[in-house]
């Protein structure tokens, strides 16, 4: 498995954290020690639980993406807008 990790200098040491999960963070005296320590923490978390991906239904405005793709009225509106835009550009 591969995880995105951020490593940054921090008060003369190095901090390594899991991208998107800021509480999964370790600090070590060297860059490689911080990365190794984070690897141990991640392995421990995975050993205690189950790693899986969840599909979440889109909500809000993102749920509208593609909803009216086959709507002929929308196609007519878009065509009219494109024609008006081209007429304005040509003027």
N, C-alpha and C positions, 0 to 999 in steps of 0.2 A: 504494500500500500504506500501511497505517496501523499504527504500532507504539506500544504504551504506553510512556511515558517518565516518569521521575521527575526533577524538577529541584529541587535544594535548595541553600540557602546553605551555604557551606563555607569558613571562615576568610577571610572578606572576598571570596570568589569564589563561583562557582556551579558545581555538579557536575550533570551530566546523565547518566543511565544508563538502559539498556534494562531494563524490568521483567522479572524472571526470569533475567536474564543480567548479573549484577553486574560481570563483567570487561569488559563493553562500557560504558565510562564515560569521560567527558572532563570536564575542568575548564576554565572560562574566566572572564575578568574580569567579564563581564556575563551575565545570563540568556540573552539572545538569542545571544551568541557561543557559549555552551556548547551550546545547542540546535543551532545551525548546525554546530558541530564534530561533534556526535554524528551529525547527518544525513550528513555526509561519511564518517564511519567506517562507518555502516550501508550507505551506497551502495557503499563499497569492498568490504565483506564480501559483499554480494549480487552484485556484479560478478564476484567470484572464485569463487563457488560457485552453488549452486542452492537457492532457497527453496521449500520444500514443506511439507506437513502430513502427519504420520504418524498412522495409526490403530493404537493399541495395544490388544490384547485385555485386558480387565480381569482382574486377578488378586486373590487373597485374598478378603476378604469382599465386595468390590464385584462379584465375578463371580457372586454369588448373587442379585443384584437381578433379580427377575422370574422366577427359575428355577422356582419352585413356584406360579406364578400360577394355573395350571389344576388344581392338585392338590385333589381334593375333600376329602381328609382335612384339609388345612390350612384349608380354608374352614370345615369343621365345628368345628375347634379354635377358630378366630377367633370364630365365632358363639357358641360356649359362653363364651368369655372375655368377649365383649361383654355377654352376658346376665348373667353374674356381676357385672360391673362396674356395670351398671345396677341390679341388685338391691342391691348395697352402697350405691350412691348414694341409693336410695329408702329405705333403712332408717334 
